[in-house]
Amino acid sequence: MATQPQLFGQSIKRREDPRLITGKGTYVDDVKLPGTTHAAFVRSPHAHARIKSIDTTAARNSKGVVAVYTGKDLVAGGVKPLPVGWLLPDIKIPPYNVLAVDKAGPLQDPDMF
């Protein structure tokens, strides 16, 4: 009877490692398909900062830009806030907009808790 190789406690040579560690692997980010559109998000460097205005002029005028959206643009376009947390009865859950509208930070209204 042939003996089975012992796998537990032993190093196993992975077949994909040589191409990945030598820079010859293909990652999802390496795949370029015609017509692909990319997205970029700008985050506030200040927690819970009030948003007075956002100047999107430079972004809109940049070569190759298809669209620029702010939180106010999405709300005006009818994008509804996402439910956050557990949907249990008697739990107060604040609306969470896809992009910040009036205030930067994790919650639009942290005083609701």
C-alpha positions as a Markdown table, in Angstrom:
| # | Residue | x | y | z |
|---|---|---|---|---|
| 1 | Met | 0.0 | 0.0 | 0.0 |
| 2 | Ala | 1.4 | 3.4 | -1.0 |
| 3 | Thr | 2.0 | 5.9 | 1.8 |
| 4 | Gln | 0.1 | 9.1 | 1.8 |
| 5 | Pro | 2.1 | 12.3 | 2.0 |
| 6 | Gln | 1.8 | 14.0 | 5.4 |
| 7 | Leu | 0.2 | 17.5 | 4.8 |
| 8 | Phe | -0.3 | 18.8 | 8.3 |
| 9 | Gly | 2.7 | 20.6 | 9.7 |
| 10 | Gln | 4.5 | 20.6 | 6.3 |
| 11 | Ser | 5.1 | 23.4 | 3.9 |
| 12 | Ile | 3.1 | 23.1 | 0.7 |
| 13 | Lys | 4.6 | 24.6 | -2.5 |
| 14 | Arg | 2.0 | 26.8 | -4.1 |
| 15 | Arg | 2.0 | 26.8 | -7.9 |
| 16 | Glu | 0.9 | 30.4 | -8.2 |
| 17 | Asp | 3.7 | 31.9 | -6.1 |
| 18 | Pro | 6.5 | 32.2 | -8.6 |
| 19 | Arg | 4.5 | 34.2 | -11.1 |
| 20 | Leu | 3.0 | 36.5 | -8.4 |
| 21 | Ile | 6.3 | 37.2 | -6.6 |
| 22 | Thr | 8.2 | 37.8 | -9.8 |
| 23 | Gly | 5.7 | 40.3 | -11.1 |
| 24 | Lys | 4.4 | 38.1 | -13.9 |
| 25 | Gly | 0.9 | 37.5 | -12.3 |
| 26 | Thr | -2.3 | 39.1 | -13.5 |
| 27 | Tyr | -4.4 | 40.8 | -10.9 |
| 28 | Val | -7.9 | 42.2 | -11.4 |
| 29 | Asp | -6.5 | 45.7 | -11.5 |
| 30 | Asp | -4.3 | 44.7 | -14.4 |
| 31 | Val | -7.3 | 43.8 | -16.6 |
| 32 | Lys | -8.1 | 46.7 | -18.9 |
| 33 | Leu | -11.3 | 46.3 | -20.8 |
| 34 | Pro | -12.5 | 48.8 | -23.5 |
| 35 | Gly | -15.1 | 51.2 | -22.3 |
| 36 | Thr | -14.3 | 50.6 | -18.6 |
| 37 | Thr | -15.2 | 53.6 | -16.4 |
| 38 | His | -13.4 | 54.1 | -13.1 |
| 39 | Ala | -14.6 | 55.9 | -9.9 |
| 40 | Ala | -12.7 | 58.0 | -7.5 |
| 41 | Phe | -14.0 | 59.2 | -4.1 |
| 42 | Val | -12.7 | 62.2 | -2.2 |
| 43 | Arg | -13.0 | 61.9 | 1.6 |
| 44 | Ser | -12.9 | 64.8 | 4.0 |
| 45 | Pro | -9.7 | 65.1 | 6.0 |
| 46 | His | -11.8 | 66.5 | 8.9 |
| 47 | Ala | -14.1 | 64.4 | 11.0 |
| 48 | His | -17.7 | 65.7 | 11.3 |
| 49 | Ala | -16.8 | 68.8 | 9.3 |
| 50 | Arg | -19.8 | 70.9 | 8.1 |
| 51 | Ile | -19.9 | 70.9 | 4.3 |
| 52 | Lys | -20.5 | 74.5 | 3.2 |
| 53 | Ser | -19.7 | 74.0 | -0.5 |
| 54 | Ile | -17.9 | 71.7 | -2.9 |
| 55 | Asp | -16.2 | 73.1 | -5.9 |
| 56 | Thr | -16.3 | 70.4 | -8.6 |
| 57 | Thr | -15.1 | 72.7 | -11.5 |
| 58 | Ala | -11.6 | 71.2 | -11.8 |
| 59 | Ala | -12.9 | 67.7 | -11.7 |
| 60 | Arg | -15.6 | 68.3 | -14.2 |
| 61 | Asn | -13.1 | 70.0 | -16.6 |
| 62 | Ser | -10.5 | 67.2 | -16.3 |
| 63 | Lys | -9.9 | 65.1 | -19.4 |
| 64 | Gly | -11.8 | 61.8 | -19.6 |
| 65 | Val | -14.2 | 62.6 | -16.7 |
| 66 | Val | -17.6 | 61.2 | -17.4 |
| 67 | Ala | -19.5 | 62.6 | -14.4 |
| 68 | Val | -18.9 | 64.2 | -11.0 |
| 69 | Tyr | -21.4 | 63.8 | -8.2 |
| 70 | Thr | -21.7 | 65.2 | -4.7 |
| 71 | Gly | -24.0 | 64.0 | -1.9 |
| 72 | Lys | -26.4 | 66.8 | -2.7 |
| 73 | Asp | -26.5 | 65.8 | -6.4 |
| 74 | Leu | -27.5 | 62.2 | -5.4 |
| 75 | Val | -30.2 | 63.3 | -3.0 |
| 76 | Ala | -31.6 | 65.7 | -5.6 |
| 77 | Gly | -31.5 | 62.9 | -8.1 |
| 78 | Gly | -33.7 | 60.7 | -5.8 |
| 79 | Val | -31.0 | 58.4 | -4.4 |
| 80 | Lys | -32.4 | 57.3 | -1.0 |
| 81 | Pro | -30.3 | 56.8 | 2.2 |
| 82 | Leu | -29.1 | 53.3 | 3.0 |
| 83 | Pro | -30.5 | 51.4 | 6.0 |
| 84 | Val | -27.7 | 51.0 | 8.6 |
| 85 | Gly | -27.7 | 48.6 | 11.5 |
| 86 | Trp | -30.2 | 46.0 | 12.4 |
| 87 | Leu | -33.8 | 46.5 | 11.3 |
| 88 | Leu | -35.3 | 45.6 | 14.6 |
| 89 | Pro | -38.5 | 47.2 | 16.0 |
| 90 | Asp | -38.0 | 50.2 | 18.3 |
| 91 | Ile | -34.4 | 50.9 | 17.3 |
| 92 | Lys | -33.7 | 54.4 | 16.1 |
| 93 | Ile | -31.6 | 54.2 | 12.9 |
| 94 | Pro | -30.4 | 57.5 | 11.4 |
| 95 | Pro | -30.4 | 57.8 | 7.6 |
| 96 | Tyr | -27.0 | 57.2 | 6.0 |
| 97 | Asn | -26.5 | 58.9 | 2.7 |
| 98 | Val | -24.3 | 57.2 | 0.0 |
| 99 | Leu | -22.2 | 60.4 | 0.0 |
| 100 | Ala | -22.0 | 63.0 | 2.7 |
| 101 | Val | -24.5 | 65.9 | 2.2 |
| 102 | Asp | -24.2 | 68.4 | 5.0 |
| 103 | Lys | -21.6 | 66.9 | 7.3 |
| 104 | Ala | -18.6 | 64.7 | 6.8 |
| 105 | Gly | -18.2 | 61.7 | 9.1 |
| 106 | Pro | -19.6 | 58.3 | 9.7 |
| 107 | Leu | -23.1 | 59.4 | 10.5 |
| 108 | Gln | -25.1 | 62.3 | 9.2 |
| 109 | Asp | -26.6 | 62.9 | 12.6 |
| 110 | Pro | -24.6 | 61.3 | 15.4 |
| 111 | Asp | -26.9 | 63.0 | 18.0 |
| 112 | Met | -29.7 | 60.6 | 17.2 |
| 113 | Phe | -28.2 | 57.9 | 19.6 |
